[in-house]
Amino acid sequence: MNAGDVLLIPDGVYSGINNTINGSTGDCIVKNGAPDNYTTLIAENPNAANLPSAYHKGGEYIAYKGLEFNAGITIDGDLRFDVRSNHIKVMLCSSRANGFGASYGAAYILFEDCFAYGDSRAVFRIGSTGNESNHIIFRRCTARHDLYSGIEPTATFMHYGGNNVLFQNCLDIDQAGESINFASANGRYGSWETKNGSMVYIKDSFAINVVDGFHYGDSSTTNTGISNSVFWDAGTGNTSLSPSTVYDRLTIGDVNAQNTENTFTDRSSSSSVYFTNSIFYDIEGTGTESGYRSKTILYECPESSNNLFYPIQPDLTIGDTTDIITGINPVTGNPGNGNHGIIYPIRIEQNSDAAAYGVGATIEFRRGRSGTLWGEQGYDELTSDPLWPWPNEIQIKEKMSAYSYNSDGIVVNGARGFCSAGKQLNGIDDITLTSYIWEYLGNQIPEEIYSYGGQPPDTTPPAAPGGITVE
């Protein structure tokens, strides 16, 4: 390939070293493009061209579109020689193991409409200690963490070093519940782990039906924000040791923190970690530590305010917070004004008490203009493009449901959760990723989600344009 070419890859399975993208010498085999002319590798049909893996070390203005990887893609650099991958887009790609990541000085990287599952330390990851990766966006990425067969600490979305990182409309769903699947890992840190860096923002995102907590913030990270997001049906809550962490407009429900260290707590002894405008619904568990901390929601979070708690379990205490809202059921509205507040986990209903108090998350539109890198126009705007139906959901279910694993006592059946063969609540249509989330609380998905006039923006990789070289 020459700089600026488009390589159109036909359907098929491509194996062996000759089909593995490997830039381990610091000179990526994919030639650099230009700001107005990216070098592009594109599947003829989305995720129908299967490649072994991609290790991309160095390079700039390169795009990967619609490719399936058996062992993931890593966009890397080598700071010893000031080799930094930059301005690289990975769009509508998938991975069956090892997931997607950027590290060692990678900058201005976009992962958009990608999905990953299988055996991974982190399904989506950024960085390692002190690597200076920056300006990374994960947009509409879907993760299902099936297992991790290694010994390192694990998380679904792992920030392990870097500055200015965005997670927009990302989804962690249906984590495998068997403890053996992650038994060898030296620590399990939940849906999001933030460590070694600053300016990390998780916006309009979800964790649904997961075993571990929704966020672990290490003391080495500062200025972390999680906003307008939903965490429902989780095995524990969160722990934040990092200063300057703000959790705002979260919907948190059905958390069973039995036999865990905490529920929702800050252990940083800092006044700069707090929750605001959030819902805590049906939080259970006493933790395993003795004393005040393990039995308290919002421990050492004195700046927290305007949070709704229901019900108040007898073994839990609300800690350091002001403007506490209690005595209102945010789901049914009874007790309360009688209007349902949460019929579907992705939004707060109008005319409800929750809406009146300004608490909870509503996620109906896409955040970030498609294809934009950090700093480009619209890269972090809340668009008018509908988020639902979930992009590429048919293929996501097809790939994930076909996955299986059976080794060393670990057995994974991919046809579970949203990938099951069941029907929607109307008894007619097959379960989709969209219907699974909308109907999670037992209410039928609104007909207009699939029948509205306009369609969501098309994310299917286009055919190679004319007037350029295609190889």
C-alpha positions as CSV (number, residue, x, y, z in Angstrom):
1,M,0.0,0.0,0.0
2,N,1.0,3.6,-0.6
3,A,0.2,6.5,1.6
4,G,-3.5,7.4,1.3
5,D,-4.6,4.2,-0.3
6,V,-7.7,2.3,0.6
7,L,-7.2,-1.5,1.0
8,L,-10.6,-3.2,0.5
9,I,-10.5,-6.6,2.2
10,P,-12.9,-9.3,0.9
11,D,-14.8,-11.6,3.2
12,G,-12.8,-14.5,4.6
13,V,-10.5,-15.8,7.3
14,Y,-6.9,-14.5,7.0
15,S,-4.4,-16.4,9.1
16,G,-0.7,-16.6,9.7
17,I,2.1,-14.0,10.1
18,N,1.6,-12.6,6.7
19,N,-1.9,-11.4,7.6
20,T,-1.0,-10.1,11.0
21,I,-0.5,-6.3,11.2
22,N,2.7,-6.0,13.2
23,G,4.7,-2.8,13.6
24,S,6.9,-4.0,16.4
25,T,10.0,-2.4,15.0
26,G,8.4,1.0,15.3
27,D,7.7,1.3,11.5
28,C,4.1,0.1,11.0
29,I,3.5,-1.8,7.7
30,V,0.5,0.4,7.0
31,K,1.8,3.6,5.4
32,N,1.0,6.9,7.0
33,G,-1.7,9.0,5.5
34,A,-2.4,12.7,5.7
35,P,-4.9,14.9,7.6
36,D,-7.2,15.0,4.5
37,N,-6.3,11.6,3.1
38,Y,-6.2,8.7,5.7
39,T,-4.7,5.4,4.7
40,T,-7.6,3.0,5.2
41,L,-8.0,-0.7,5.7
42,I,-11.7,-1.5,5.3
43,A,-13.7,-4.7,5.2
44,E,-15.8,-5.3,2.1
45,N,-18.6,-6.3,4.6
46,P,-18.5,-5.3,8.2
47,N,-16.7,-7.9,10.4
48,A,-16.7,-10.5,7.7
49,A,-12.9,-10.2,7.1
50,N,-11.2,-12.0,10.0
51,L,-7.6,-11.1,10.8
52,P,-5.3,-12.6,13.5
53,S,-4.5,-9.3,15.3
54,A,-3.0,-5.9,14.9
55,Y,-0.1,-4.4,16.9
56,H,0.3,-0.9,15.5
57,K,3.5,0.8,16.7
58,G,3.9,4.3,15.3
59,G,2.0,5.7,12.3
60,E,-0.4,8.5,11.8
61,Y,-3.6,9.3,9.8
62,I,-4.7,5.7,9.5
63,A,-8.1,4.1,9.7
64,Y,-9.3,0.6,10.3
65,K,-13.0,0.0,9.5
66,G,-15.2,-3.1,9.9
67,L,-12.5,-5.6,10.6
68,E,-12.7,-8.6,12.9
69,F,-9.7,-9.5,15.0
70,N,-9.1,-12.8,16.7
71,A,-6.7,-11.3,19.3
72,G,-7.4,-7.6,19.3
73,I,-5.7,-4.5,18.2
74,T,-3.3,-2.3,20.1
75,I,-2.2,1.1,19.0
76,D,1.2,1.7,20.6
77,G,4.3,3.8,20.6
78,D,7.9,3.7,21.9
79,L,8.8,6.7,24.1
80,R,12.4,5.7,24.1
81,F,12.7,6.9,20.5
82,D,9.8,9.3,20.6
83,V,7.7,7.0,18.4
84,R,4.0,8.0,19.0
85,S,1.0,6.7,17.1
86,N,-1.4,9.5,16.4
87,H,-4.6,10.4,14.5
88,I,-5.8,6.8,14.1
89,K,-9.4,5.7,13.8
90,V,-10.7,2.2,14.6
91,M,-14.4,2.1,13.6
92,L,-17.0,-0.7,13.6
93,C,-14.3,-3.3,14.3
94,S,-14.6,-6.3,16.7
95,S,-12.4,-8.6,18.7
96,R,-12.8,-12.1,20.0
97,A,-10.1,-11.8,22.6
98,N,-7.7,-9.2,24.1
99,G,-9.9,-6.4,23.1
100,F,-8.8,-2.9,21.9
101,G,-6.2,-0.6,23.4
102,A,-3.9,2.4,23.1
103,S,-0.8,3.0,25.1
104,Y,2.8,4.3,25.3
105,G,2.3,7.8,24.0
106,A,-0.5,7.2,21.6
107,A,-2.5,10.4,20.9
108,Y,-5.6,11.4,19.2
109,I,-7.0,7.9,18.8
110,L,-10.7,7.0,18.2
111,F,-12.4,3.7,18.9
112,E,-16.0,4.0,17.6
113,D,-18.8,1.5,17.3
114,C,-16.4,-1.3,18.2
115,F,-17.4,-4.4,20.2
116,A,-15.3,-7.0,22.0
117,Y,-15.8,-10.1,24.1
118,G,-14.1,-13.3,25.1
119,D,-10.8,-13.7,27.1
120,S,-9.4,-10.3,28.0
121,R,-7.6,-8.6,30.8
122,A,-9.4,-5.4,29.8
123,V,-11.9,-5.4,27.0
124,F,-11.1,-1.8,26.2
125,R,-8.0,-0.2,27.7
126,I,-5.8,2.9,27.6
127,G,-2.2,3.1,28.7
128,S,0.1,1.8,31.3
129,T,1.9,3.6,34.1
130,G,3.6,6.9,33.0
131,N,3.1,6.4,29.3
132,E,1.6,9.8,28.5
133,S,-1.1,8.6,26.1
134,N,-3.6,11.4,25.6
135,H,-6.7,12.6,23.8
136,I,-8.3,9.2,23.4
137,I,-12.0,8.6,22.7
138,F,-14.0,5.4,23.2
139,R,-17.4,6.1,21.6
140,R,-20.3,3.7,21.5
141,C,-18.1,0.7,22.4
142,T,-19.8,-2.5,23.6
143,A,-18.0,-4.9,26.0
144,R,-18.9,-8.3,27.4
145,H,-16.3,-9.6,29.7
146,D,-16.5,-13.4,29.5
147,L,-13.3,-14.4,31.2
148,Y,-9.7,-13.5,31.9
149,S,-7.2,-16.4,32.0
150,G,-4.2,-14.3,33.1
151,I,-2.9,-13.2,36.5
152,E,-2.8,-9.4,36.2
153,P,-5.5,-7.1,37.6
154,T,-8.6,-6.9,35.4
155,A,-11.4,-4.5,34.5
156,T,-13.8,-4.1,31.6
157,F,-12.9,-0.5,30.6
158,M,-9.4,0.0,32.0
159,H,-7.7,3.4,32.1
160,Y,-4.2,2.6,33.2
161,G,-2.4,5.8,32.3
162,G,-3.1,8.8,30.2
163,N,-4.7,12.2,30.1
164,N,-7.7,13.6,28.4
165,V,-9.7,10.4,27.9
166,L,-13.4,10.2,27.0
167,F,-15.8,7.2,27.2
168,Q,-19.0,8.2,25.4
169,N,-22.1,6.0,25.2
170,C,-20.0,2.9,26.2
171,L,-21.7,-0.3,27.4
172,D,-20.6,-3.0,29.8
173,I,-23.1,-5.8,29.7
174,D,-23.7,-9.4,30.8
175,Q,-20.4,-10.1,32.5
176,A,-19.9,-13.8,33.2
177,G,-21.0,-14.5,36.7
178,E,-18.9,-17.6,37.5
179,S,-16.0,-16.7,39.9
180,I,-13.7,-19.2,38.2
181,N,-13.8,-17.1,35.0
182,F,-11.6,-14.5,36.8
183,A,-10.1,-16.5,39.6
184,S,-6.5,-16.1,38.6
185,A,-6.6,-12.3,38.3
186,N,-4.8,-10.3,40.9
187,G,-7.7,-8.0,41.6
188,R,-11.0,-7.3,39.9
189,Y,-11.8,-3.6,39.4
190,G,-15.2,-3.6,37.7
191,S,-16.7,-1.9,34.7
192,W,-14.3,1.1,34.8
193,E,-10.9,1.4,36.4
194,T,-9.1,4.8,36.4
195,K,-5.5,4.9,37.4
196,N,-2.4,6.9,36.6
197,G,-3.5,10.1,34.9
198,S,-6.0,12.9,34.9
199,M,-9.0,14.3,33.0
200,V,-10.8,11.0,32.5
201,Y,-14.5,11.4,31.7
202,I,-17.2,8.7,31.4
203,K,-20.4,10.1,29.9
204,D,-23.8,8.7,29.0
205,S,-22.6,5.2,29.5
206,F,-24.0,1.9,31.0
207,A,-23.1,-1.1,33.1
208,I,-25.9,-3.6,33.2
209,N,-25.9,-7.1,34.7
210,V,-22.3,-7.1,35.8
211,V,-20.7,-9.0,38.7
212,D,-18.2,-6.4,39.9
213,G,-18.4,-2.8,40.8
214,F,-19.0,0.0,38.4
215,H,-15.9,2.1,39.1
216,Y,-12.6,1.9,40.9
217,G,-10.7,5.2,41.1
218,D,-7.0,4.9,42.2
219,S,-5.3,7.6,44.1
220,S,-2.9,8.2,41.2
221,T,-5.7,9.6,39.1
222,T,-7.1,13.2,39.4
223,N,-10.0,15.0,37.9
224,T,-12.3,12.1,37.0
225,G,-15.9,12.6,36.1
226,I,-18.8,10.1,35.6
227,S,-22.0,11.7,34.4
228,N,-25.4,10.9,33.1
229,S,-24.8,7.1,33.3
230,V,-26.7,4.0,34.4
231,F,-25.4,1.2,36.6
232,W,-28.0,-1.5,37.2
233,D,-27.8,-5.0,38.6
234,A,-24.2,-5.0,39.8
235,G,-22.4,-7.1,42.4
236,T,-21.0,-4.2,44.3
237,G,-20.8,-0.4,44.1
238,N,-17.7,1.7,43.8
239,T,-14.5,2.8,45.5
240,S,-12.8,6.0,44.8
241,L,-9.4,6.9,46.2
242,S,-8.7,9.6,43.6
243,P,-9.1,13.3,44.4
244,S,-11.4,15.5,42.4
245,T,-13.8,12.8,41.3
246,V,-17.4,13.8,40.6
247,Y,-20.3,11.4,40.0
248,D,-23.3,13.3,38.7
249,R,-26.8,12.3,37.5
250,L,-26.3,8.6,37.9
251,T,-29.1,6.0,38.0
252,I,-27.8,3.2,40.3
253,G,-30.1,0.3,41.0
254,D,-30.3,-3.3,42.2
255,V,-26.9,-3.5,43.7
256,N,-26.2,-6.5,46.0
257,A,-22.9,-5.8,47.8
258,Q,-22.9,-8.9,50.0
259,N,-19.5,-10.2,50.9
260,T,-17.7,-7.2,49.4
261,E,-15.6,-4.5,51.0
262,N,-18.0,-1.7,50.5
263,T,-21.1,-0.4,48.8
264,F,-20.6,3.2,47.6
265,T,-17.8,4.8,49.4
266,D,-14.8,7.1,49.2
267,R,-11.7,6.0,51.1
268,S,-9.5,8.9,50.0
269,S,-10.1,11.0,53.2
270,S,-10.6,13.8,50.7
271,S,-13.5,16.3,50.5
272,S,-13.2,16.4,46.7
273,V,-15.0,13.1,45.9
274,Y,-18.8,13.4,45.7
275,F,-22.1,12.3,44.2
276,T,-24.7,14.7,43.1
277,N,-28.2,14.5,41.6
278,S,-28.1,10.7,41.6
279,I,-30.5,7.8,42.4
280,F,-29.6,4.9,44.7
281,Y,-32.3,2.3,44.4
282,D,-32.4,-1.1,46.2
283,I,-28.9,-1.1,47.5
284,E,-28.2,-4.1,49.7
285,G,-25.2,-5.5,51.5
286,T,-23.2,-4.9,54.7
287,G,-19.7,-5.5,53.4
288,T,-17.1,-7.6,55.1
289,E,-15.2,-4.9,56.9
290,S,-16.2,-4.1,60.5
291,G,-17.1,-0.6,61.5
292,Y,-18.7,2.4,60.0
293,R,-17.3,2.4,56.5
294,S,-18.5,-1.0,55.3
295,K,-22.1,-0.2,56.3
296,T,-22.3,3.3,54.9
297,I,-23.4,4.7,51.5
298,L,-21.2,7.7,50.7
299,Y,-18.5,7.5,53.3
300,E,-16.2,10.6,53.5
301,C,-18.0,12.4,50.7
302,P,-19.1,15.6,52.5
303,E,-19.7,17.6,49.3
304,S,-22.3,15.1,48.0
305,S,-25.8,16.6,47.7
306,N,-29.3,16.1,46.1
307,N,-29.2,12.3,46.0
308,L,-32.3,10.1,46.3
309,F,-32.2,6.9,48.3
310,Y,-34.9,4.3,48.3
311,P,-35.4,2.1,50.1
312,I,-33.1,2.5,53.1
313,Q,-32.0,-1.0,54.0
314,P,-31.8,-1.5,57.8
315,D,-28.1,-2.5,57.7
316,L,-27.0,0.5,55.7
317,T,-26.5,4.2,56.7
318,I,-26.4,7.3,54.5
319,G,-23.1,9.0,55.2
320,D,-21.7,12.4,54.4
321,T,-24.1,14.2,52.2
322,T,-26.7,17.0,52.2
323,D,-30.1,17.5,50.7
324,I,-31.0,13.9,51.1
325,I,-34.1,12.7,49.3
326,T,-35.9,9.7,51.0
327,G,-39.4,8.4,51.2
328,I,-39.9,8.4,47.4
329,N,-39.8,5.3,45.2
330,P,-38.0,6.5,42.0
331,V,-39.2,3.5,40.0
332,T,-43.0,3.3,40.8
333,G,-43.6,6.7,42.3
334,N,-45.4,5.0,45.2
335,P,-44.6,6.3,47.8
336,G,-44.4,9.6,46.0
337,N,-46.6,11.4,43.5
338,G,-47.8,8.2,41.9
339,N,-46.0,8.7,38.6
340,H,-43.5,6.1,37.5
341,G,-40.0,7.6,37.4
342,I,-38.0,4.7,35.9
343,I,-40.0,2.6,33.5
344,Y,-36.9,1.9,31.4
345,P,-33.4,2.1,33.0
346,I,-32.1,4.5,30.3
347,R,-34.3,7.4,31.2
348,I,-36.2,9.4,33.8
349,E,-39.9,9.8,33.0
350,Q,-41.4,13.3,32.9
351,N,-43.8,14.4,35.6
352,S,-42.2,12.0,38.1
353,D,-40.7,12.9,41.5
354,A,-37.3,12.0,40.1
355,A,-37.6,14.5,37.3
356,A,-38.8,17.2,39.6
357,Y,-35.8,16.7,41.9
358,G,-33.4,16.6,38.9
359,V,-31.9,13.2,39.7
360,G,-30.9,10.2,37.6
361,A,-29.8,9.7,34.0
362,T,-31.5,10.0,30.6
363,I,-29.6,8.5,27.7
364,E,-31.5,8.8,24.4
365,F,-29.1,10.5,22.0
366,R,-25.6,10.0,20.8
367,R,-22.7,11.9,22.4
368,G,-20.0,13.0,20.1
369,R,-20.3,13.5,16.4
370,S,-19.5,10.3,14.5
371,G,-15.9,10.0,13.2
372,T,-14.5,13.0,15.1
373,L,-11.3,13.0,17.1
374,W,-10.6,14.9,20.2
375,G,-10.8,18.7,19.5
376,E,-12.6,18.4,16.2
377,Q,-16.0,20.1,15.8
378,G,-18.7,18.3,17.7
379,Y,-16.4,15.7,19.3
380,D,-18.1,15.9,22.7
381,E,-21.5,17.4,21.9
382,L,-24.8,15.8,22.7
383,T,-26.1,15.3,19.2
384,S,-29.7,15.0,18.0
385,D,-29.0,11.6,16.5
386,P,-31.0,8.8,18.3
387,L,-28.9,6.3,20.2
388,W,-31.6,3.6,19.9
389,P,-31.8,1.1,18.3
390,W,-28.2,0.4,19.4
391,P,-25.8,0.6,16.5
392,N,-24.9,-2.7,14.7
393,E,-26.9,-4.6,17.3
394,I,-27.8,-7.5,15.0
395,Q,-24.2,-8.3,14.2
396,I,-23.1,-7.8,17.8
397,K,-25.6,-10.4,19.0
398,E,-24.7,-12.8,16.1
399,K,-21.0,-12.8,17.0
400,M,-21.3,-12.9,20.7
401,S,-24.0,-15.6,20.8
402,A,-21.8,-17.8,18.7
403,Y,-18.9,-17.5,21.1
404,S,-18.0,-20.4,23.4
405,Y,-15.0,-21.4,25.6
406,N,-14.2,-24.6,27.4
407,S,-10.8,-24.9,29.0
408,D,-9.2,-25.5,32.5
409,G,-12.6,-25.8,34.1
410,I,-13.9,-22.5,32.6
411,V,-17.0,-22.9,30.5
412,V,-18.5,-19.9,28.7
413,N,-21.8,-20.0,26.8
414,G,-22.1,-16.9,24.6
415,A,-25.9,-17.3,24.0
416,R,-26.9,-15.7,27.3
417,G,-28.4,-12.4,28.4
418,F,-29.2,-10.3,25.4
419,C,-27.7,-13.0,23.2
420,S,-30.3,-15.6,24.3
421,A,-32.8,-17.0,22.0
422,G,-35.8,-15.7,23.8
423,K,-38.6,-13.3,22.8
424,Q,-39.2,-9.7,23.6
425,L,-42.1,-8.9,26.0
426,N,-44.5,-8.7,23.1
427,G,-44.0,-12.4,22.6
428,I,-43.3,-12.0,18.9
429,D,-39.9,-10.4,18.2
430,D,-36.6,-11.8,19.1
431,I,-34.6,-10.2,21.9
432,T,-32.2,-7.6,20.7
433,L,-29.6,-5.6,22.6
434,T,-31.9,-2.7,22.5
435,S,-35.0,-4.5,23.8
436,Y,-33.0,-6.3,26.4
437,I,-31.9,-3.0,28.0
438,W,-35.2,-1.2,27.6
439,E,-37.2,-4.2,29.0
440,Y,-34.8,-4.9,31.8
441,L,-37.3,-3.8,34.4
442,G,-40.1,-5.8,33.0
443,N,-41.8,-3.1,30.8
444,Q,-42.3,-3.6,27.1
445,I,-40.2,-1.5,24.8
446,P,-42.0,1.4,23.2
447,E,-43.0,0.7,19.6
448,E,-41.5,4.0,18.4
449,I,-38.0,2.8,19.2
450,Y,-38.0,0.6,16.1
451,S,-40.6,2.5,14.1
452,Y,-39.7,6.1,14.3
453,G,-39.5,8.0,11.0
454,G,-35.7,8.5,10.7
455,Q,-33.0,5.9,11.1
456,P,-29.9,6.3,13.2
457,P,-26.8,7.5,11.4
458,D,-25.4,4.8,9.3
459,T,-22.2,3.4,10.7
460,T,-21.6,0.7,8.0
461,P,-18.2,1.1,6.4
462,P,-18.9,2.6,2.9
463,A,-17.6,1.1,-0.3
464,A,-14.3,2.4,-1.4
465,P,-14.7,5.8,-3.0
466,G,-13.7,6.5,-6.5
467,G,-10.7,8.6,-7.6
468,I,-8.3,6.8,-5.3
469,T,-6.0,3.8,-5.4
470,V,-7.6,0.6,-4.1
471,E,-5.4,-2.5,-3.6
